[in-house]
Amino acid sequence: MPARPAAPALRRRDADRRFGIRLFGSAAVAAVAAVLFGLVLVLVESGWHPLRRLDAGAARWLNRTALDHPAWTGTLRFLSDVVWDPVTLRAAVAVLTLWLVYRRAWRLAAWSAVTAVAGGLIGLLAKTVVERARPVLPDPVAHAPGFSFPSGHAMAATTSFAILLLVLLPVVRRGLRPLLWAVAVVSVLGVGFTRVALGVHWFSDVAGGWTLGLAVVALTGWSFEAWRADAGLGRADVAEGLEPELSGDDPESTGPHP
């Protein structure tokens, strides 16, 4: 008679199955939330005059500043189009995901990939549904194709830096973790500033991108935490990253964990 799988192995297998269901279910919920959020925000933006004045005022002021300081504008374009471009950030996440596969952190690699892909697809879906026009300025300093809400740059920055931060925290010395947090926060805020300053997004587009990006990370992060609980690994403190065991030799070992 063949030996039955050990109880811990069965528990881990069931946890993996539920993890997959929760992970993709969370992505679907985030997609629906993104569309609804976009529709509600457009209705609010079209009827709530304070937000319209804020958008228009910020666009005009920053556009005048950009026209008066060409060198400053060139720096913003370099940051927006090269350093913080969605392609650059997603490439960094792809490299990180491959490294996780190499480390045999299979589930964390799946979380990283699904979070990045879901964020990109949700952003495109929201843009297509909302169809908000980009700012039209008398003397534009930059141009961007497609619709305006939500900002794809802001959303990609939010999801990408959240992935990088939550994965790398366990393998970075404690003394350097505040620096890691600072780089992530400054970069996400900086991306939003450059998009408004260059006149290719309204402020509310950037706020929408940040919000939707955080929603995606929160939902997929919940799925990963639920898997940890099912697998008996315990919940992780966000300050320690999603998988504190990543600093060890076998991050997702079936052995006991504190």
N, C-alpha and C positions, 0 to 999 in steps of 0.2 A: 504494500500500500504506500503510495507516495506521501512524503511528509507534508503536513500542512504548513503554510507560511506562518512565521512567527507573528504574534500579536502586534509588535511594534511595526513590522513591515506592512501588515494589513492596514493598520491605522494610518501610516504614511501614504499608502496607495489611495485610500479613501480621501485623505486630506488633499492629495494632489488633484484628484478628480474634482473635488469641490472648489479648489483654488482656480482651476481652469474655467469652471462655470461662472464663478464670481468675477474673475478677471474680465472675461468678455461681456458678461452681463453689466458690469460697471461701465465699460466702454459704451455699451448701447444706451444706458441710462444717461451718461454724460452727453451723448449725441443729442438725445431728445431735449435735455436741459439746455443745451447750447442753442438749439433752434427756438425754443420757447423764450429763452432769455433775450435772444436777438430780436424777436418780434416785439416783446414787451418794451425793450429799450428803444426801438425805433418809434413806437407809439409815444413813449415818454418824451423822447427827443423832439418829436414833431409838435408836441403840444405844450411842453414845459419850457417857458421862456428863459428862466435862469440858466438852464443847461445850454440852450442855444446861444445865449449871450457869452457864456464861458467858453464854448467851443470857438465861436467867431473871434472873440477878443484875444484868446491865446494864439490863434492862428495868425491874426494880423500883427500882433506885437512881435512874435517870434520871427515872422517873415521879414519885418522891417529890420530886426536885429541881424538876421542872416544876410540881408542885402548890404548892410553897413559894414559887415565883417567877413569878407570873402575867405580869409584864411581859416577862420573859425568854422565857416560852413564846409570848407574842404575837409576839415578834421571830422566833422559830424558825418559827412558822406562816407569817409573811409571806415569809421566805426560801424555805421549802419549797413554798408554794402559789403564789407569784408569781415571785420572782426566779429560783429554780432549778426551777420547774415544768417537766416534760417538754415541755409545749406551748410555753413560752417558749423553751426551748433549741432545740427543733426548728425553730421559726420563725426563730431566728437562723441556723441552718444552712441553711434554705431561702433566706434573703436572701443568704448567702454563696455558695450554689450559683448563684443568678441573677447575682451579680457575676462569678463565674468564667465563666459563659456569655458575659456582656458582654465579658470580657477575651479571649474565644476560647480559654480553657483548657478545651477540651471534655472531655478525658479526666479531668482533675482534678475537673471538675464532676460527671462520672459517678461517680467514686470517692466524692465527698462524698455524693451522693444515695443511692447503693447502700449505703454504710456506715450512714447514718442509718436508712434503711428496714429494712435487714436487722437492725440492732440492735433496733428496735421489734418486728418480727415474731418474732424469736428469743425475746425476753423474754416476749411473750404466749404463745408455744408452750410455753416452759418452765413458766410459771405454770399453764397448762391441764393439762399432763402431771403435774406434781408435786402440785398441789392442796394446798399447805400452808396451814394456817389462820394468820391473823394473831394477834398477842399479844392476850390477853384480860386486862385489868387491872381492879382493883376500882374505881378512879377515873380513867378515861381522860381525856386532855386533847385528843385528836384521834381522828378516825375516817377510815378509808379503805376503799373497796370492793375486791372481788376477792380473789384469793389473795395469799400473802405472798412466796413464793420464785420468782424472785429479785426484789429491789427494782427496780421499774421506774424510780424516780427515780435510783437509783445507777447503773443501766445507761445511762440516757439522758444523765446527766451525764458519764459516762466517754466514751461515744462522741462526744457533742456537743463537749465541750471538746477532745478529741483531734483532731477534725476542724478546729475553729477554730484550734487551735495549729499543727498540721502544715501548714495552708494559709497562715496569715498570717505565719509566721516569716520567709519571704523578703522580705516587704514592710515589715517592722518594723526600725528601726535596731538595730544590735547592742547598743547600750547599754540598750535597752528590752526585749530578749528575756528576760533573767532575770525581769523583772516579769511578762511574759506567762506564763512557766512557773509563776511563783508564784501568779498568779490562777487558772490552770487547776487546779493541784494543790490549793490551798486550797478551791476551789469543789467539786471532786470529793469531798474528804474532808468538807467541810462538809455536803454533801447527805446523805452517809451518817450523819453525826452527828445531823442534824435528824430523820431518819426513825426512828432508834432512840430519841432523846430524846422524841419525840412519842408513842412507844408504838405506832406503826403497822407496825413491822418488827422482827424479831429481828436481832441483829448478823450472824448467818450469812446472812441474806437480803441484807444490804448487801454483805457480802464476795462473795457469789455474783454480785450485779449488777456489782460492779467487775470481777471475774474474767471474766465473760462479755463485758462491754463491751470489755475489753482484747483478748480473743480475736478478736472481730469486727474490731476496728481492725487487729490484727496480720495477720489473714488477708487482708483487702482491701488493706492496705498492701503486703503481699507481692505481690499481683497488680499493683499499680501499679509497684512496683520492677522486677518482671519485664518489664513493658511497656517501661520505660525502657531496660533492658538490651537487649531485642530491637530497640528503635528506635535503638540506638547512642548514647543520651544519657548513659550511665554511671549508677552508683548514687549516690544522694544521701545525705549525712550527715543523720541525723534531727535534728541540731541546726540544720540549715539548712532544714528543712521537706521535704515530699515533692517539691516542684518548685521548686528554687532559681531557675530561669529566670523565675518568675512576676514578678519585679521588672522584667523587660525588657519591650519593646514587643510581642514575639511569643513568648509562653511556650512554645508547642509547635511552633516552627518546624521545618521539615524540613532546615534548614541544619545545618552542623557545629556541635557543641558540644564543650567541653573535656571 
